[in-house]
Amino acid sequence: MPRSVLADHELAALMADDVPCGDLTTDALRIGPRSAQLSFIARQPMTVCGVEEAARMFELAGAAVKVELSSGDVLSFQSPILSAEGQAEVLHSVWKTAQVLIEWASGIASSASAIVEAAQHDGRRVPVACTRKTVPGTKALSVKAVRCAGASMHRLGLSETLLVFPEHRLYLDEAPAVTIARLRAAEAEKRIVVEVGSVDEALVWTEAGADVIQLEKFPPERVAEVRAAIAHSRLRPLLAAAGGIKADNAGAYVAAGADVLVTSAPFTAAPRDVKVTFFRD
């Protein structure tokens, strides 16, 4: 079962941001001590994410929570997500922050899930990897959303992967094969990924020994050109298609011969819609 990827102090900070000096409306109405219940229900189909974080926020505020499912579950219209009960002032202080968190994270998860589902052609499926282009400050929950949707992370940051961009090569004065050899000697356990902008560059770095050729913003027909061009090479790197990949064109990239689809699209996906209903005794 997925766990919360945000620590209690991070969840508390999210809640405090929305209620920095108390809940003026609830306090002025003097309804805070009243007993209250609420439910979260999906207003539309979605791959849900953020359930564990939302539930923990209610618990930290002093409410009792019943969780109906887990992040990564695929929901239909009106599927229950969670319910909570406690004092009205507690539920009112948490519900909007928790709702927005689930809606936003479920938007990422649903988008990633759609691309994963579309990344196939004639029975061939290829993996989908999401880039590190998360909204600043949201990496932990963004990564959770991507992974619970069945995708992986292309890279979490600069520290754990070798990805040679043209911006790196600008400062090199050596043959590509020398660069690959130096990287392999320095980081023997790491795959070497090289981003290219043309079919010719793809061939050069294939022959140099790169493990993965990242085809930046290549349309499917150019991916197919690269696949054909390296077909008779003594080396067979993976082809990673990157840039502009979404659910509506993922299948075309698979058909063109891509081995991996690299995308940032889920991070700008529209949030999914969660309905919150309050009840009284």
Helices and strands as residue ranges (DSSP letters): H 8-18, H 24-29, E 35-42, E 46-47, H 51-61, E 64-67, E 74-75, E 80-87, H 88-118, E 120-121, E 124-125, E 128-130, H 139-148, E 152-153, E 162-164, H 166-169, H 176-186, E 192-196, H 199-208, E 212-216, H 220-229, E 238-242, H 250-256, E 260-263, G 265-268, E 274-280
